[in-house]
Amino acid sequence: MENIKVEIRIKEVLKKRGISQVQLAKMLGISEIKLSRILNGVSIKFDMLAKLCVLLNVEPGDILHVNEGGSAGSIIPMFLDYSGTTDKLLSGGVENLRNFFQSILALERKTNKKVKIIMVTGSSLEAAKSKFTLLNDLAMNYGLQDLFLGVVSEYCGYFSTEDQTMTLMPISAELIQIRPQVQKVLEIHGAHINSKNTTFINSYFDAGVSRVELASACEDLERLLRHKGLAEDIEVLSYYDEYGKEIDVKPKTHTKASAVGMCIEILKKKYDVRLVVIGGDSQVEDLSMYTENKECFESIGILPVFIAPRNIGDVKVGDKNIFIGCWENAEGIISAIQTLTERIITTEDGGFHL
Amino acid sequence: MIDVVLLYKYSSKDFMDIDKIIEFQKNLEELTDKVNIKMCFYGKNTIEEMSTFMSYFNLLVGKKVCDISFSLLCNELVTEIGVNNKSIKKSATLTNKISSHEIINIIKDYYTPVMKDAKIIEMPNKDWQSTILDFKGV
């Protein structure tokens, strides 16, 4: 009984009358966001319901429906790679962020489903939660009360704002044991350790570090792992790009792709999920969030969509679920979501296709 | 041109607001030729929270209005370079001063080399986006 809720279904009525939700908001004298919240069952006052009925020439019973469904509703999880995506969105300034929120609202209107953003990051949980709080407050103050659903940190911990819970993938005991030695090697090479006391070691170097120096640190770390017999389970990843010069040492099982799979498993227990949007911008690892989960998602009736930048390799050009070449700046992120909104089609059974 | 450093109690909910930031940008523009505004925040928050907030806030405003903040949880002066909180500078010598709430003196020390006669003023968070206009006639 706890998931019973009253929904306002006016999509068909609006279609018959040739009225858009934007126009309806204007007619009601309220913002699009407020209308979106009303239509998503947040709350409606009787005088607003009366106004809506008069404008649409319907009775309350024509548009109010009791949803007794077992799930808490139908959502579109949107996984966004943290640093690349948010850096780009924010560096575009406040107007771009507003346009981003508008593009999300447009996708919600087209699909009649709530978008829930989950950020995916290699940062430690505390750092991830700090960023998440700021983004969540930006959305909340804009009227998007529950747009940001959660954050995946270190590709193994999932923090959700809904119930303040945190779920972890199995922890790598080996990495905890070897951590002091790994840190020592990194520090000898001049690295700074970013995340402490976790099962994922993220380190960063000063801007002047060369590729050769970074490679040398990686070699020493790999030698250490081989010596300890852990090379099969733990990997060393290095990054030398515009976002920084970094080395991560992590369990091979903790990947962006496994994090996305883990989240969908959690979300499916509570929500009806038929479409998943995955976005990343900088690394091949981002693409793996889509490729490694695609088959599994499709087998359970979920349409996976990936929004890819120009600079990610190995993107299959023939895959219509992949949107390429529009992630180079903040406007690109927004345009990618707009293109998806244009192309998405709802099927009779509530699913989606492109 | 006068230099003003405004001190606010950190609140993500108060400052992470698109509409307020847009209004703030316009007001800041009005003051461009008269007042050089810097903002500074303090709160019982972690270094990472303060550092990330500064990065986000500066990016959204489109101008580096915030150079330093204070983490009263960790008793640290926090600076911001980039969005990945990777340049947090800690100063052990400042620790006692911060815990003694001598924030204003620390701000003065920090800005003295570049803004010798900067005025440091504690401000309320309410209507922060428009209260900067109070300095229009200064």
Chai-1 contact restraints between the chains, C-beta under 6 A:
chainA,res_idxA,chainB,res_idxB,connection_type,confidence,min_distance_angstrom,max_distance_angstrom,comment,restraint_id
A,D87,B,V83,contact,1.0,0.0,6.0,A-B,restraint_1
A,L90,B,Y56,contact,1.0,0.0,6.0,A-B,restraint_2
A,L90,B,L59,contact,1.0,0.0,6.0,A-B,restraint_3
A,S91,B,L59,contact,1.0,0.0,6.0,A-B,restraint_4
A,G93,B,G62,contact,1.0,0.0,6.0,A-B,restraint_5
A,V94,B,I18,contact,1.0,0.0,6.0,A-B,restraint_6
A,V94,B,I21,contact,1.0,0.0,6.0,A-B,restraint_7
A,V94,B,I22,contact,1.0,0.0,6.0,A-B,restraint_8
A,V94,B,L60,contact,1.0,0.0,6.0,A-B,restraint_9
A,R98,B,I18,contact,1.0,0.0,6.0,A-B,restraint_10
A,E126,B,E48,contact,1.0,0.0,6.0,A-B,restraint_11
A,A127,B,E48,contact,1.0,0.0,6.0,A-B,restraint_12
A,S130,B,E48,contact,1.0,0.0,6.0,A-B,restraint_13
A,S130,B,E49,contact,1.0,0.0,6.0,A-B,restraint_14
A,S130,B,T52,contact,1.0,0.0,6.0,A-B,restraint_15
A,K131,B,T52,contact,1.0,0.0,6.0,A-B,restraint_16
A,T133,B,S12,contact,1.0,0.0,6.0,A-B,restraint_17
A,L134,B,S12,contact,1.0,0.0,6.0,A-B,restraint_18
A,L134,B,M16,contact,1.0,0.0,6.0,A-B,restraint_19
A,L134,B,Y56,contact,1.0,0.0,6.0,A-B,restraint_20
A,D137,B,S12,contact,1.0,0.0,6.0,A-B,restraint_21
A,D137,B,K13,contact,1.0,0.0,6.0,A-B,restraint_22
A,D137,B,M16,contact,1.0,0.0,6.0,A-B,restraint_23
A,L138,B,M16,contact,1.0,0.0,6.0,A-B,restraint_24
A,N141,B,D17,contact,1.0,0.0,6.0,A-B,restraint_25
A,Y142,B,I18,contact,1.0,0.0,6.0,A-B,restraint_26
A,Y204,B,K86,contact,1.0,0.0,6.0,A-B,restraint_27
